[in-house]
């Protein structure tokens, strides 16, 4: 499950399309579906949403553990 989450985060930031695989070094820019159509503002918004969701889950887990220990 964690590999799928990491793959999704890399896809959102547009990093995945820049990693050559199987010796596939192409001349010019790589064609990434999300990275080529999305502007920088969309990437910042997506990164912010991922960060807020992650921090919310961490806060929820901390409160849940604190309640269980009391």
C-alpha positions in Angstrom: 0.0 0.0 0.0 2.8 2.4 0.8 4.4 2.0 -2.6 1.1 3.0 -4.2 1.0 6.2 -2.1 4.6 7.0 -2.9 3.9 6.5 -6.6 0.9 8.8 -6.4 2.9 11.5 -4.7 5.7 11.3 -7.2 3.1 11.4 -10.0 1.5 14.5 -8.5 4.8 16.4 -8.3 5.7 15.3 -11.8 8.9 13.6 -10.8 8.0 10.1 -12.1 8.1 11.1 -15.8 11.7 12.4 -15.4 13.2 9.1 -14.3 14.4 7.1 -17.3 13.7 3.3 -17.2 15.2 0.5 -19.2 17.8 2.8 -20.8 15.1 5.1 -22.2 17.0 8.4 -22.4 15.0 10.5 -24.8 16.2 13.6 -26.5 14.2 16.6 -25.2 11.6 16.9 -22.6 9.8 13.8 -21.2 6.1 13.5 -21.8 4.3 13.3 -18.5 0.6 13.6 -18.7 0.1 15.6 -15.5 3.3 17.5 -15.5 3.0 18.8 -19.1 -0.6 20.0 -18.7 -0.7 21.3 -15.1 0.7 24.6 -14.1 2.9 25.4 -11.1 -0.2 26.6 -9.2 -1.9 23.2 -9.6 1.3 21.4 -8.3 1.5 23.7 -5.3 -2.2 23.1 -4.5 -1.8 19.4 -4.8 1.3 19.4 -2.6 -0.6 21.5 0.0 -3.5 19.1 0.0 -1.2 16.1 0.5 0.6 17.9 3.3 -2.7 18.9 5.1 -4.1 15.4 4.8 -0.9 13.8 6.1 -0.7 16.2 9.1 -4.4 15.7 9.9 -3.9 11.9 10.0 -0.8 12.3 12.2 -2.8 14.6 14.6 -5.7 12.2 14.6 -3.4 9.3 15.4 -1.7 11.2 18.3 -5.0 12.1 19.9 -6.4 8.6 19.5 -3.2 7.1 21.1 -3.5 9.7 23.9 -7.1 8.8 24.6 -6.3 5.1 24.6 -3.5 5.6 27.1 -5.7 7.6 29.6 
